[in-house]
Amino acid sequence: MRNMHPDKSTQKLATRNPRVSRKLRLLSPLLLAIATLAHGADDTFRSRFFDPEDGQFDLSEMLLHHKGVLPVPTIITEPAIGYGFGLGLLYFTSAAAKADEKKAMGTDSAAGADTGEADDTADSQPDKMKPPNITGVAGMYTNTDSWAAGLLHFHTWDDDHIRYLGVLGKIDLHLNYYGPRENANAYQLSGLGTVQQLLFRLGDSPWYVGPRYTFFNATSRFDGAVPDTIRNFERTLNVGKGGIVVDYDTRDNIFYPRSGTYAELEAEIARGALGSDRSFEMEALRGYHWIPFSSKWVLGLRADTGFSQGDIPFFAQPYVKLRGVSQAKFQDSNQLTAELELRYYLTPRWSVLGFGGVGRAYGNLHSFSDAPTAFGVGTGFRYLIARKLGLTMGIDIAHGPGQNAFYIQVGSAWR
């Protein structure tokens, strides 16, 4: 692009040959156009996939301004359902992105505030990044012929004063029920379910309160005899639960917090009026707290407990959730889990972490003191793949009782 004019030898040739002269006059603008397009394409590619602040690979612009989707592949190494592959697609929108689009179109950029969409800062917490709206679709399949598919939508309105969560999914899973002797009893669980939740913020505080409804049309079948510890087994039944949810949220972002607290209290009842064939109650309380010791070190603390009463289906009972522990292997009327995670930032984008936790399920099959202890330990890493969202992706490798597990993570493992 330094000089698009023919050199002297070319000019002599053109003088001697008028045809060459005409071709050169036609070719020069074409070469100029090709070079301009190539330069523009390179600029467009870099602006969409690289952050101008640090020059690193980043999907913020692609996800927020160019209607891109984030693919989330998953390698499933969960012994409870087998080994396989899953894929999720996440689509993000935010008020900040919409405001930029309005500004580019010459409209009032402040109009985005009236949409109730989330932007990058919160009024009551200047350092807090407001959550974007998220729409997702996902599916998975394993070597045990287990499969699942689902849709998800998370949306905020009124400057993050209203939060909606909706999930619709269908599953057909081959699982194990362990019971008090920890012997695996193979069974199949299938059905269609939904979760609908709407939370309202109390003023400008970090407290949110609202209703939740859950419905699951379940069919279960054991390969052999039904274990004698399962009471009132029914092959087909509907589970309909309604209740109240209370959230406390001071996280600096919802995906991979460096600081803040997230706590949630759930109190739900299942009754015939809510579409349930069984009557029971469930309560759960979970809390996560992140402590930044410096710009490099962050300590995360987690406590999680769940309780149930009444005629609860065996597959719906609380269970210990830890990386490295088979899902629902440690399951009973109640559960208590604690975990910590230490994170170190190698660079502003790359972080490594180590984690460990313990838990017990108790109440019906075991007393708390007699219940076996589940444990999970491991390590992992994250890369900040979308800085404007605070979104990271990475891998966790964990070890638990008699097994190892591998997880592809989007953000924190604590949800």
VOLOKE-127161 format. One record per residue (C-alpha): residue number from 1; residue in one letter; x, y, z. Coordinates in nm, 3 decimals. Example, Ala and Ser with C-alpha at 12.3 -4.5 7.8 and 13.67 -1.06 7.14 Angstrom:
residues 2
[rec 1,'A',[1.230,-0.450,0.780]]
[rec 2,'S',[1.367,-0.106,0.714]]
end
This chain:
residues 415
[rec 1,'M',[0.000,0.000,0.000]]
[rec 2,'R',[0.305,0.229,0.002]]
[rec 3,'N',[0.279,0.310,-0.372]]
[rec 4,'M',[-0.007,0.205,-0.595]]
[rec 5,'H',[0.140,0.379,-0.905]]
[rec 6,'P',[0.324,0.183,-1.178]]
[rec 7,'D',[0.704,0.207,-1.166]]
[rec 8,'K',[0.913,0.363,-1.450]]
[rec 9,'S',[0.968,0.035,-1.634]]
[rec 10,'T',[0.598,-0.031,-1.630]]
[rec 11,'Q',[0.530,0.322,-1.756]]
[rec 12,'K',[0.764,0.265,-2.052]]
[rec 13,'L',[0.589,-0.062,-2.130]]
[rec 14,'A',[0.253,0.110,-2.110]]
[rec 15,'T',[0.373,0.386,-2.343]]
[rec 16,'R',[0.483,0.132,-2.602]]
[rec 17,'N',[0.166,-0.076,-2.567]]
[rec 18,'P',[-0.166,0.111,-2.529]]
[rec 19,'R',[-0.344,-0.213,-2.433]]
[rec 20,'V',[-0.115,-0.259,-2.135]]
[rec 21,'S',[-0.177,0.102,-2.039]]
[rec 22,'R',[-0.554,0.050,-2.034]]
[rec 23,'K',[-0.519,-0.272,-1.832]]
[rec 24,'L',[-0.300,-0.101,-1.575]]
[rec 25,'R',[-0.550,0.182,-1.539]]
[rec 26,'L',[-0.822,-0.078,-1.471]]
[rec 27,'L',[-0.604,-0.291,-1.245]]
[rec 28,'S',[-0.479,-0.019,-1.011]]
[rec 29,'P',[-0.821,0.069,-0.859]]
[rec 30,'L',[-0.896,-0.304,-0.824]]
[rec 31,'L',[-0.573,-0.366,-0.634]]
[rec 32,'L',[-0.645,-0.063,-0.416]]
[rec 33,'A',[-0.996,-0.193,-0.339]]
[rec 34,'I',[-0.867,-0.542,-0.253]]
[rec 35,'A',[-0.602,-0.400,-0.020]]
[rec 36,'T',[-0.856,-0.172,0.147]]
[rec 37,'L',[-1.103,-0.459,0.201]]
[rec 38,'A',[-0.831,-0.685,0.339]]
[rec 39,'H',[-0.722,-0.415,0.581]]
[rec 40,'G',[-1.083,-0.352,0.686]]
[rec 41,'A',[-1.150,-0.724,0.734]]
[rec 42,'D',[-0.845,-0.751,0.956]]
[rec 43,'D',[-0.961,-0.454,1.164]]
[rec 44,'T',[-1.311,-0.605,1.194]]
[rec 45,'F',[-1.174,-0.943,1.303]]
[rec 46,'R',[-0.949,-0.788,1.567]]
[rec 47,'S',[-1.222,-0.560,1.701]]
[rec 48,'R',[-1.457,-0.856,1.746]]
[rec 49,'F',[-1.217,-1.109,1.893]]
[rec 50,'F',[-0.944,-0.910,2.068]]
[rec 51,'D',[-0.969,-0.662,2.354]]
[rec 52,'P',[-0.826,-0.317,2.266]]
[rec 53,'E',[-0.726,-0.267,2.631]]
[rec 54,'D',[-0.474,-0.552,2.648]]
[rec 55,'G',[-0.471,-0.702,2.299]]
[rec 56,'Q',[-0.578,-1.044,2.432]]
[rec 57,'F',[-0.837,-1.280,2.285]]
[rec 58,'D',[-1.178,-1.167,2.413]]
[rec 59,'L',[-1.539,-1.231,2.308]]
[rec 60,'S',[-1.706,-0.931,2.475]]
[rec 61,'E',[-1.766,-0.739,2.152]]
[rec 62,'M',[-1.876,-1.048,1.963]]
[rec 63,'L',[-2.123,-1.154,2.233]]
[rec 64,'L',[-2.264,-0.811,2.321]]
[rec 65,'H',[-2.256,-0.613,1.996]]
[rec 66,'H',[-2.254,-0.867,1.712]]
[rec 67,'K',[-2.520,-1.112,1.833]]
[rec 68,'G',[-2.267,-1.390,1.881]]
[rec 69,'V',[-2.324,-1.701,2.088]]
[rec 70,'L',[-2.083,-1.866,2.330]]
[rec 71,'P',[-2.042,-2.240,2.269]]
[rec 72,'V',[-1.984,-2.437,2.589]]
[rec 73,'P',[-1.862,-2.790,2.518]]
[rec 74,'T',[-1.870,-3.039,2.804]]
[rec 75,'I',[-1.684,-3.366,2.839]]
[rec 76,'I',[-1.894,-3.570,3.081]]
[rec 77,'T',[-1.696,-3.787,3.323]]
[rec 78,'E',[-1.974,-3.830,3.579]]
[rec 79,'P',[-1.992,-4.196,3.691]]
[rec 80,'A',[-2.356,-4.149,3.787]]
[rec 81,'I',[-2.461,-4.114,3.423]]
[rec 82,'G',[-2.157,-4.241,3.231]]
[rec 83,'Y',[-1.908,-4.079,2.998]]
[rec 84,'G',[-2.010,-3.860,2.708]]
[rec 85,'F',[-2.034,-3.516,2.556]]
[rec 86,'G',[-2.255,-3.212,2.596]]
[rec 87,'L',[-2.288,-2.877,2.425]]
[rec 88,'G',[-2.450,-2.553,2.534]]
[rec 89,'L',[-2.502,-2.230,2.342]]
[rec 90,'L',[-2.536,-1.905,2.539]]
[rec 91,'Y',[-2.659,-1.574,2.398]]
[rec 92,'F',[-2.601,-1.254,2.598]]
[rec 93,'T',[-2.757,-0.908,2.586]]
[rec 94,'S',[-2.705,-0.604,2.808]]
[rec 95,'A',[-2.832,-0.249,2.833]]
[rec 96,'A',[-2.481,-0.114,2.776]]
[rec 97,'A',[-2.463,-0.289,2.439]]
[rec 98,'K',[-2.810,-0.170,2.342]]
[rec 99,'A',[-2.721,0.185,2.441]]
[rec 100,'D',[-2.415,0.173,2.215]]
[rec 101,'E',[-2.630,0.049,1.927]]
[rec 102,'K',[-2.881,0.329,1.982]]
[rec 103,'K',[-2.600,0.585,1.990]]
[rec 104,'A',[-2.458,0.450,1.664]]
[rec 105,'M',[-2.804,0.484,1.507]]
[rec 106,'G',[-2.830,0.842,1.628]]
[rec 107,'T',[-3.101,0.773,1.886]]
[rec 108,'D',[-3.104,0.857,2.254]]
[rec 109,'S',[-2.852,0.630,2.426]]
[rec 110,'A',[-3.024,0.685,2.757]]
[rec 111,'A',[-3.334,0.513,2.629]]
[rec 112,'G',[-3.174,0.181,2.716]]
[rec 113,'A',[-3.239,0.256,3.083]]
[rec 114,'D',[-3.612,0.237,3.021]]
[rec 115,'T',[-3.584,-0.119,2.892]]
[rec 116,'G',[-3.485,-0.247,3.231]]
[rec 117,'E',[-3.181,-0.420,3.081]]
[rec 118,'A',[-2.867,-0.468,3.286]]
[rec 119,'D',[-2.557,-0.255,3.234]]
[rec 120,'D',[-2.206,-0.264,3.370]]
[rec 121,'T',[-2.249,-0.085,3.703]]
[rec 122,'A',[-2.494,-0.086,3.991]]
[rec 123,'D',[-2.619,0.230,4.161]]
[rec 124,'S',[-2.588,0.103,4.519]]
[rec 125,'Q',[-2.260,-0.079,4.449]]
[rec 126,'P',[-2.036,0.117,4.210]]
[rec 127,'D',[-1.793,-0.175,4.166]]
[rec 128,'K',[-2.063,-0.431,4.091]]
[rec 129,'M',[-2.118,-0.548,3.734]]
[rec 130,'K',[-2.487,-0.597,3.668]]
[rec 131,'P',[-2.587,-0.932,3.519]]
[rec 132,'P',[-2.661,-0.955,3.147]]
[rec 133,'N',[-2.967,-1.126,3.006]]
[rec 134,'I',[-2.886,-1.484,2.910]]
[rec 135,'T',[-3.064,-1.725,2.677]]
[rec 136,'G',[-2.928,-2.077,2.650]]
[rec 137,'V',[-2.992,-2.411,2.488]]
[rec 138,'A',[-2.806,-2.728,2.584]]
[rec 139,'G',[-2.796,-3.101,2.530]]
[rec 140,'M',[-2.589,-3.402,2.637]]
[rec 141,'Y',[-2.549,-3.774,2.568]]
[rec 142,'T',[-2.343,-4.047,2.738]]
[rec 143,'N',[-2.235,-4.405,2.676]]
[rec 144,'T',[-2.512,-4.534,2.906]]
[rec 145,'D',[-2.773,-4.391,2.665]]
[rec 146,'S',[-2.845,-4.113,2.912]]
[rec 147,'W',[-2.946,-3.787,2.747]]
[rec 148,'A',[-3.089,-3.448,2.834]]
[rec 149,'A',[-3.194,-3.131,2.653]]
[rec 150,'G',[-3.303,-2.797,2.788]]
[rec 151,'L',[-3.375,-2.427,2.741]]
[rec 152,'L',[-3.287,-2.148,2.984]]
[rec 153,'H',[-3.360,-1.778,3.005]]
[rec 154,'F',[-3.243,-1.528,3.267]]
[rec 155,'H',[-3.368,-1.170,3.240]]
[rec 156,'T',[-3.354,-0.852,3.446]]
[rec 157,'W',[-3.575,-0.543,3.437]]
[rec 158,'D',[-3.594,-0.206,3.607]]
[rec 159,'D',[-3.222,-0.156,3.661]]
[rec 160,'D',[-3.176,-0.509,3.804]]
[rec 161,'H',[-3.468,-0.470,4.046]]
[rec 162,'I',[-3.653,-0.765,3.891]]
[rec 163,'R',[-3.489,-1.098,3.807]]
[rec 164,'Y',[-3.658,-1.378,3.613]]
[rec 165,'L',[-3.531,-1.732,3.567]]
[rec 166,'G',[-3.703,-1.989,3.348]]
[rec 167,'V',[-3.587,-2.342,3.268]]
[rec 168,'L',[-3.752,-2.610,3.055]]
[rec 169,'G',[-3.589,-2.949,3.015]]
[rec 170,'K',[-3.637,-3.313,2.929]]
[rec 171,'I',[-3.421,-3.596,3.064]]
[rec 172,'D',[-3.374,-3.969,3.020]]
[rec 173,'L',[-3.098,-4.073,3.261]]
[rec 174,'H',[-2.951,-4.403,3.376]]
[rec 175,'L',[-2.854,-4.351,3.740]]
[rec 176,'N',[-2.764,-4.536,4.058]]
[rec 177,'Y',[-2.942,-4.530,4.392]]
[rec 178,'Y',[-2.708,-4.625,4.676]]
[rec 179,'G',[-2.902,-4.648,5.000]]
[rec 180,'P',[-2.747,-4.707,5.345]]
[rec 181,'R',[-2.505,-4.981,5.234]]
[rec 182,'E',[-2.371,-4.775,4.944]]
[rec 183,'N',[-2.456,-5.054,4.700]]
[rec 184,'A',[-2.539,-4.923,4.355]]
[rec 185,'N',[-2.896,-5.000,4.242]]
[rec 186,'A',[-2.933,-4.909,3.875]]
[rec 187,'Y',[-3.247,-4.723,3.773]]
[rec 188,'Q',[-3.378,-4.506,3.492]]
[rec 189,'L',[-3.531,-4.162,3.547]]
[rec 190,'S',[-3.705,-3.974,3.267]]
[rec 191,'G',[-3.948,-3.687,3.237]]
[rec 192,'L',[-4.022,-3.328,3.143]]
[rec 193,'G',[-3.974,-3.047,3.393]]
[rec 194,'T',[-3.975,-2.671,3.437]]
[rec 195,'V',[-3.859,-2.411,3.689]]
[rec 196,'Q',[-4.012,-2.062,3.698]]
[rec 197,'Q',[-3.879,-1.797,3.935]]
[rec 198,'L',[-3.939,-1.423,3.972]]
[rec 199,'L',[-3.748,-1.218,4.231]]
[rec 200,'F',[-3.804,-0.857,4.334]]
[rec 201,'R',[-3.533,-0.638,4.481]]
[rec 202,'L',[-3.610,-0.468,4.812]]
[rec 203,'G',[-3.543,-0.103,4.737]]
[rec 204,'D',[-3.178,-0.054,4.643]]
[rec 205,'S',[-3.061,-0.319,4.889]]
[rec 206,'P',[-2.888,-0.645,4.788]]
[rec 207,'W',[-3.195,-0.845,4.902]]
[rec 208,'Y',[-3.431,-1.016,4.655]]
[rec 209,'V',[-3.756,-1.196,4.740]]
[rec 210,'G',[-4.002,-1.380,4.521]]
[rec 211,'P',[-4.186,-1.699,4.427]]
[rec 212,'R',[-4.058,-2.014,4.259]]
[rec 213,'Y',[-4.255,-2.297,4.100]]
[rec 214,'T',[-4.112,-2.634,3.998]]
[rec 215,'F',[-4.287,-2.914,3.810]]
[rec 216,'F',[-4.151,-3.251,3.701]]
[rec 217,'N',[-4.344,-3.529,3.531]]
[rec 218,'A',[-4.130,-3.825,3.637]]
[rec 219,'T',[-4.108,-4.188,3.533]]
[rec 220,'S',[-3.861,-4.412,3.717]]
[rec 221,'R',[-3.779,-4.781,3.680]]
[rec 222,'F',[-3.528,-5.003,3.860]]
[rec 223,'D',[-3.337,-5.265,3.664]]
[rec 224,'G',[-3.386,-5.509,3.954]]
[rec 225,'A',[-3.595,-5.514,4.268]]
[rec 226,'V',[-3.688,-5.182,4.428]]
[rec 227,'P',[-3.463,-5.127,4.734]]
[rec 228,'D',[-3.650,-5.179,5.060]]
[rec 229,'T',[-3.534,-4.838,5.187]]
[rec 230,'I',[-3.756,-4.665,4.929]]
[rec 231,'R',[-4.102,-4.610,5.067]]
[rec 232,'N',[-4.417,-4.584,4.854]]
[rec 233,'F',[-4.240,-4.637,4.523]]
[rec 234,'E',[-4.444,-4.522,4.224]]
[rec 235,'R',[-4.321,-4.569,3.871]]
[rec 236,'T',[-4.495,-4.258,3.739]]
[rec 237,'L',[-4.573,-3.948,3.941]]
[rec 238,'N',[-4.595,-3.571,3.916]]
[rec 239,'V',[-4.393,-3.345,4.143]]
[rec 240,'G',[-4.525,-2.989,4.176]]
[rec 241,'K',[-4.361,-2.752,4.425]]
[rec 242,'G',[-4.425,-2.389,4.507]]
[rec 243,'G',[-4.244,-2.169,4.751]]
[rec 244,'I',[-4.054,-1.858,4.841]]
[rec 245,'V',[-3.694,-1.767,4.759]]
[rec 246,'V',[-3.483,-1.507,4.939]]
[rec 247,'D',[-3.151,-1.400,4.784]]
[rec 248,'Y',[-2.872,-1.180,4.916]]
[rec 249,'D',[-2.626,-1.077,4.644]]
[rec 250,'T',[-2.325,-0.846,4.677]]
[rec 251,'R',[-2.101,-1.025,4.423]]
[rec 252,'D',[-1.899,-0.797,4.197]]
[rec 253,'N',[-2.020,-1.015,3.908]]
[rec 254,'I',[-2.239,-1.323,3.883]]
[rec 255,'F',[-1.999,-1.542,3.683]]
[rec 256,'Y',[-1.660,-1.540,3.856]]
[rec 257,'P',[-1.664,-1.312,4.162]]
[rec 258,'R',[-1.353,-1.168,4.319]]
[rec 259,'S',[-1.544,-1.029,4.617]]
[rec 260,'G',[-1.886,-1.026,4.777]]
[rec 261,'T',[-2.144,-1.269,4.909]]
[rec 262,'Y',[-2.424,-1.471,4.756]]
[rec 263,'A',[-2.675,-1.642,4.985]]
[rec 264,'E',[-3.006,-1.808,4.902]]
[rec 265,'L',[-3.286,-1.943,5.119]]
[rec 266,'E',[-3.550,-2.169,4.962]]
[rec 267,'A',[-3.869,-2.291,5.131]]
[rec 268,'E',[-4.096,-2.505,4.912]]
[rec 269,'I',[-4.401,-2.726,4.958]]
[rec 270,'A',[-4.545,-2.992,4.728]]
[rec 271,'R',[-4.922,-3.036,4.733]]
[rec 272,'G',[-5.200,-3.163,4.510]]
[rec 273,'A',[-5.314,-2.807,4.443]]
[rec 274,'L',[-4.971,-2.741,4.290]]
[rec 275,'G',[-4.990,-3.044,4.062]]
[rec 276,'S',[-4.807,-3.289,4.288]]
[rec 277,'D',[-4.897,-3.652,4.357]]
[rec 278,'R',[-4.696,-3.638,4.682]]
[rec 279,'S',[-4.709,-3.399,4.977]]
[rec 280,'F',[-4.376,-3.296,5.122]]
[rec 281,'E',[-4.165,-2.995,5.218]]
[rec 282,'M',[-3.811,-2.889,5.134]]
[rec 283,'E',[-3.584,-2.616,5.270]]
[rec 284,'A',[-3.237,-2.521,5.152]]
[rec 285,'L',[-2.983,-2.261,5.255]]
[rec 286,'R',[-2.658,-2.196,5.069]]
[rec 287,'G',[-2.400,-1.924,5.100]]
[rec 288,'Y',[-2.083,-1.832,4.909]]
[rec 289,'H',[-1.834,-1.567,5.018]]
[rec 290,'W',[-1.526,-1.441,4.832]]
[rec 291,'I',[-1.242,-1.265,5.014]]
[rec 292,'P',[-0.975,-1.086,4.805]]
[rec 293,'F',[-0.651,-1.087,5.006]]
[rec 294,'S',[-0.470,-0.892,4.734]]
[rec 295,'S',[-0.488,-0.831,4.361]]
[rec 296,'K',[-0.353,-1.187,4.315]]
[rec 297,'W',[-0.521,-1.400,4.583]]
[rec 298,'V',[-0.892,-1.473,4.640]]
[rec 299,'L',[-1.034,-1.715,4.899]]
[rec 300,'G',[-1.381,-1.858,4.845]]
[rec 301,'L',[-1.593,-2.014,5.121]]
[rec 302,'R',[-1.905,-2.224,5.065]]
[rec 303,'A',[-2.168,-2.368,5.300]]
[rec 304,'D',[-2.471,-2.561,5.171]]
[rec 305,'T',[-2.748,-2.741,5.358]]
[rec 306,'G',[-3.082,-2.893,5.266]]
[rec 307,'F',[-3.373,-3.050,5.456]]
[rec 308,'S',[-3.686,-3.243,5.361]]
[rec 309,'Q',[-3.998,-3.370,5.536]]
[rec 310,'G',[-4.298,-3.574,5.432]]
[rec 311,'D',[-4.353,-3.821,5.149]]
[rec 312,'I',[-4.070,-3.706,4.924]]
[rec 313,'P',[-3.977,-3.915,4.615]]
[rec 314,'F',[-3.641,-4.091,4.655]]
[rec 315,'F',[-3.485,-3.908,4.358]]
[rec 316,'A',[-3.582,-3.564,4.490]]
[rec 317,'Q',[-3.407,-3.594,4.828]]
[rec 318,'P',[-3.119,-3.358,4.913]]
[rec 319,'Y',[-2.770,-3.483,4.830]]
[rec 320,'V',[-2.408,-3.375,4.866]]
[rec 321,'K',[-2.282,-3.171,4.568]]
[rec 322,'L',[-1.904,-3.160,4.537]]
[rec 323,'R',[-1.665,-3.174,4.246]]
[rec 324,'G',[-1.524,-3.527,4.239]]
[rec 325,'V',[-1.828,-3.682,4.410]]
[rec 326,'S',[-2.078,-3.883,4.206]]
[rec 327,'Q',[-2.412,-3.702,4.183]]
[rec 328,'A',[-2.669,-3.828,4.436]]
[rec 329,'K',[-2.435,-4.096,4.576]]
[rec 330,'F',[-2.460,-3.935,4.920]]
[rec 331,'Q',[-2.834,-3.872,4.948]]
[rec 332,'D',[-3.081,-3.872,5.236]]
[rec 333,'S',[-3.350,-3.660,5.401]]
[rec 334,'N',[-3.095,-3.388,5.482]]
[rec 335,'Q',[-2.746,-3.286,5.374]]
[rec 336,'L',[-2.469,-3.055,5.492]]
[rec 337,'T',[-2.171,-2.952,5.277]]
[rec 338,'A',[-1.873,-2.720,5.323]]
[rec 339,'E',[-1.606,-2.628,5.069]]
[rec 340,'L',[-1.325,-2.379,5.018]]
[rec 341,'E',[-1.142,-2.262,4.708]]
[rec 342,'L',[-0.817,-2.068,4.680]]
[rec 343,'R',[-0.754,-1.875,4.358]]
[rec 344,'Y',[-0.434,-1.716,4.228]]
[rec 345,'Y',[-0.418,-1.475,3.933]]
[rec 346,'L',[-0.116,-1.539,3.711]]
[rec 347,'T',[-0.224,-1.243,3.496]]
[rec 348,'P',[-0.543,-1.033,3.490]]
[rec 349,'R',[-0.690,-1.295,3.253]]
[rec 350,'W',[-0.540,-1.626,3.370]]
[rec 351,'S',[-0.607,-1.775,3.713]]
[rec 352,'V',[-0.537,-2.111,3.876]]
[rec 353,'L',[-0.723,-2.256,4.172]]
[rec 354,'G',[-0.730,-2.539,4.423]]
[rec 355,'F',[-1.037,-2.660,4.609]]
[rec 356,'G',[-1.155,-2.911,4.866]]
[rec 357,'G',[-1.477,-2.991,5.045]]
[rec 358,'V',[-1.663,-3.240,5.263]]
[rec 359,'G',[-2.028,-3.327,5.312]]
[rec 360,'R',[-2.271,-3.567,5.476]]
[rec 361,'A',[-2.624,-3.684,5.394]]
[rec 362,'Y',[-2.827,-3.794,5.694]]
[rec 363,'G',[-3.172,-3.816,5.855]]
[rec 364,'N',[-3.342,-4.136,5.737]]
[rec 365,'L',[-3.074,-4.384,5.634]]
[rec 366,'H',[-2.811,-4.255,5.878]]
[rec 367,'S',[-2.783,-4.026,6.175]]
[rec 368,'F',[-2.545,-3.735,6.123]]
[rec 369,'S',[-2.271,-3.896,6.335]]
[rec 370,'D',[-2.300,-4.232,6.154]]
[rec 371,'A',[-2.330,-4.095,5.801]]
[rec 372,'P',[-2.033,-4.154,5.567]]
[rec 373,'T',[-1.832,-3.845,5.479]]
[rec 374,'A',[-1.807,-3.743,5.116]]
[rec 375,'F',[-1.500,-3.551,5.007]]
[rec 376,'G',[-1.374,-3.390,4.690]]
[rec 377,'V',[-1.042,-3.219,4.615]]
[rec 378,'G',[-0.890,-3.085,4.298]]
[rec 379,'T',[-0.739,-2.808,4.093]]
[rec 380,'G',[-0.826,-2.606,3.786]]
[rec 381,'F',[-0.777,-2.291,3.583]]
[rec 382,'R',[-0.985,-2.012,3.426]]
[rec 383,'Y',[-0.938,-1.767,3.138]]
[rec 384,'L',[-1.127,-1.436,3.127]]
[rec 385,'I',[-1.291,-1.487,2.789]]
[rec 386,'A',[-1.529,-1.188,2.802]]
[rec 387,'R',[-1.394,-0.901,3.013]]
[rec 388,'K',[-1.702,-0.679,2.985]]
[rec 389,'L',[-1.915,-0.962,3.126]]
[rec 390,'G',[-1.663,-1.086,3.382]]
[rec 391,'L',[-1.708,-1.427,3.216]]
[rec 392,'T',[-1.444,-1.698,3.243]]
[rec 393,'M',[-1.405,-2.048,3.104]]
[rec 394,'G',[-1.174,-2.325,3.218]]
[rec 395,'I',[-1.129,-2.678,3.346]]
[rec 396,'D',[-1.148,-2.841,3.689]]
[rec 397,'I',[-0.998,-3.182,3.767]]
[rec 398,'A',[-1.123,-3.342,4.089]]
[rec 399,'H',[-1.077,-3.656,4.296]]
[rec 400,'G',[-1.342,-3.807,4.523]]
[rec 401,'P',[-1.428,-4.141,4.685]]
[rec 402,'G',[-1.297,-4.400,4.440]]
[rec 403,'Q',[-1.312,-4.180,4.131]]
[rec 404,'N',[-1.172,-3.888,3.933]]
[rec 405,'A',[-1.374,-3.633,3.738]]
[rec 406,'F',[-1.311,-3.370,3.470]]
[rec 407,'Y',[-1.529,-3.058,3.432]]
[rec 408,'I',[-1.541,-2.782,3.171]]
[rec 409,'Q',[-1.657,-2.479,3.369]]
[rec 410,'V',[-1.818,-2.150,3.270]]
[rec 411,'G',[-1.738,-1.914,3.555]]
[rec 412,'S',[-1.742,-2.038,3.911]]
[rec 413,'A',[-1.843,-2.395,3.996]]
[rec 414,'W',[-2.062,-2.253,4.274]]
[rec 415,'R',[-2.410,-2.169,4.147]]
end
